[in-house]
């Protein structure tokens, strides 16, 4: 799959990042000796989701700036 434009590349990398995070949490909780509590997993996930929210909001802003520059 080859991305058609910058936005699809950003979305693809964002989805990949989410999948890697979910896999890492699953490994940390299920297959390691780390003592992760529900609260610590929730805190990690909340921080990550905040980061991804900022990532996707900046992508929307980037698209809007690009659209406005093309309109001029």
N, C-alpha and C positions, 0 to 999 in steps of 0.2 A: 504494500500500500504506500503510494507516494503522495504526500500532502500537496494539494493544489495551490495553497497560498499560505501566508504567514499564520493566519488564524487557525487553520486546520492543524498546522504544525504545533502551535501552542496548546490547542485542545488535546492533541494526541500525547504530547509530553506531560500535560496535566493529568490525564487519565492514567498514563504509565506511572507517574509519581504516586497517585492514589493507590494503585495496585501494589506497588512496591511497599508502601507504608502498611497496607493491610496485611501483606505477607509477613513483613517484619514483626508486626504485633502478634500475629498468629504464632510465629516461631518463638518469639519471646515468651508468650504465655504458655504455649503447649509443649515445647520441646527443650526448654532450657531450665536451669535451676534458679533463674532470677525470681525474686519474690515480688511479683507485681500484683498489687491490690487492684480492686475495681476502680478505686479512686485515682490511682496513678495512671491506669490505662485510660480512664476518662479524661484526665488532665492532658495527657499526651495527645489524645485524639482531638480534644477541643482546641489545643494549640495548633495542631496540624490543620484542622478545618479552618481556623482563622487565617492561617498562612495561605491555604488554597483559595479561600474567599478573596483575599487581597490579590492573589495571582489572577483569578478570573475577572475581578473588577478592573484591574489594570489592563487586561486584554480588551475588555469592552471599551475602556477609555481610549486605548490605542486605535481600535477600529473606528471610533467616532472621530478622532483627530485625523486619521487617514481619509475618512469619508469627506470631511470638511475641506481638507486640502485639495482633494480631487474636484470638489464642486467649484472652487475658486478659479 
